[in-house]
Each structure stands twice: as C-alpha cells, then as structure tokens.
C-alpha cells in the first residue's frame, strides 16, 4: 500500500532494488545462453529510465516526483510509463496536481481486489502550451466513488468501463 511521500532514503533503496533486479534478469538470460533476451532486457530497462528522465521537461517537479515514484508507492500495480514532452511554462499549481493525484490514488487503493494483478499505464504528453496526464488502470475496482472537484486551474476527466478506469488530468 502507498505512503503519502517517500523519503530520499526510501527512494534510493527502491531504485537500487529495481536496478539490481534488472541486472539479475540480464545475468539470468546470459547464463541461459539467451543473448537476444538479455539485450532486450537491457533495452527495456534503458527505455524505462529514459521515460522517467523525460518527466523533467514537464516543469512540474511535485507531479514528476509523484509519477516517478508511483510504482514504489502503489505496489499493487504493474506500471508502464510513456512520455512525449516538450519543454514549456505550465500555468498550474504543481503541488495541487500532485496532491490531487495522491488523494485520488489513496482512494483507489481501497477499491483493489488483492487477488487480481492490476496494470497501470501512465502517459504524459506536453507541448509548449498544454499538458495532459492519462492514467489507465486495468482491473476491477469495487464501488468506485465520484472524483473530487478540482479548484486549482486544471481539468479532470474520468472514464469507467468494465475492468478499466481512466483518469485524464490536463491544463496549460
């Protein structure tokens, strides 16, 4: 289950753990005589790191931190991040966006079925004039409540289908 915020020590510990897991996977493929799978694991790991690194262009450090640590804070989700971001000045209260996301996902955690493997896809897109964060959760959510109202200069949309929930946050 998630915490409200990670300490620097927590983040370093999670980061080391993830890095060592990736190295172990590559080593396993090498030991099994599967160099193409080892190469693919390396390319996947470097792409994942590149996506997180690209978040810095968003210009919303609190939101960047929330997205970057999502998989550590909300361990029930297998997470995939995708970013297409142009630098720009964002006209939004960054802390309000990050706080909204944290609040929504503290509620979402309570709706998860512990026996199900959930997938979370986070897509961040930004041009020089606007930005958008799409978070798609695949898996059953029990009695999903309505989203809280937004008062801080960004827009929120929600899509609910059977075993799929999508949150879109956007702004200028």
N, C-alpha and C positions, 0 to 999 in steps of 0.2 A: 504494500500500500504506500501511497505517496506521503511525503512530508511537505510542509509549507515552503521550505527552502533548504538547499544543500549548503553545507559549509565547504570551504575550499578543500579541506582535508577529505571530506566525503567525495567531492568531485574528482580529486586526484586518485583516490582509491578506486572509484568506479572506472576511471579512464585507464589506469594500469591494468585492472582486471580485464576490461574489454580488449586491450592491446595484447595481453598475454594469451587470451582465448584465440585471437586471430592468428598469432604466431603458432600456437599449438595445432590449429587446423592446418596451416600450411605445412608444418612439420609432419603431421599425420599423412597428408597426401604424398609428400616426398617419400616417407617410409613405405607407403603402399605402392610406390612406383607409378604414381599418377601426377606427372609434372603439369599436365594441362589443367587438372583440377586445382593444383597448388597455385598456378598462375592466375586462374580465375578467382580464387580466394583472395589473392593479393590485390587484384584489380578491383574486386568488390569492396575490400577494406579501404583502399585509397579513394575510391569514389565516395564512400560514406563519409570519410574525413573531409573530402573536398566540399561536399554538400553542407556540412556543419560550418566549415570555414567561410563559405559564401554568405552565410547569415549575417556576417559583419557588415556587408554592404547595405543591409536593410536600414541601418541607422537607428534601431530601436534596441538598445542593449538589454533592457529588462526582458523584453519579449524574446530576444535572441537567447538569453540565458534560459528562459522557460522552455523554449523549443529544444535547445541543445541538451538539456538535462531531462527531457520528457521520459525517455526510456529508462532512466535511472529512478525517477520519481514515481512513475506509474508502471511497475514491473509486470502487470497483467497483460501488457500489450507487446506484441511483436511489432516494432516500429520501423517504418521506412520514410526517409526524408528526401524531398526533392526541391531544389531551389533554382529559380531563374530570377535574378535580382540585378537591377541597375541601381547605381547609387542615386540618391536624391534626398531632398529635405522632406521629412514626414511631418505633417501637421496634425499630430495626435499626441495625447498624453501616454507615453510609453508605459509608465507604471500602471495606468488604468487598463491598458490592453493586457499586460501580463497578469495583473490581479484578476481580471475578468476570466481569463483562461484558467488560472489556478482555482478560482471559485467553481467554475463550471465542471472542471475535472475532479474536484473533490466530491461533487455530487455524483458524477458519472461512476466513480469507483464503487459507490454504494449499490449500483444497479447491475454489477457484473456477476455472472454465474461462474463460480470458482472452477467448475468442471469444464469450462469452454476456453479454447485458445483464441484470444482476440487479436485482430490485426488493426493497427493504426497507420494510416498514410497521412503524412503531413506534407502539403505542397505550399511553398511560399513563392509568390510571384510579385515582382515590383518593377514598375517603370520609373522614370524620373519624376512622375507626377502622382502616381497612385500605387497602392499595395493591396495584397489580398493573401490571406492565410486560409487554406482549406484543410480541415482535419476530418478524415473519414474513418469511422470505426465500423469494422465488420464483426458482427456477433450480436447475440441477443442482449437487449437492455430491458430490465424489468421495470415497468411503470415509470417511464421517462417523464419527468416534470417539464413544464414550460421553462424556457430560458429567462434569466433575469433581464430586466430592462437595461438599456445602455444609455448613459447620460454624458459620455465623455468624447464625443466627436468621431466615433467610428460606427460602422454598420455591422449588424449581425443577422445572419440568415441561418435557418435550420431546415434540414431535410430528414424526414424519418420514413424509412421503408422497413419491410420485414428484415431483421438482422443487419440493417445498415443505418447508420446515423452520420450525418454530415453537418459540420459547423463551418460556416464561412464568416470570417471577420475581414472587413475591408475599410479602406479610408484613403485620404490624400496625404 
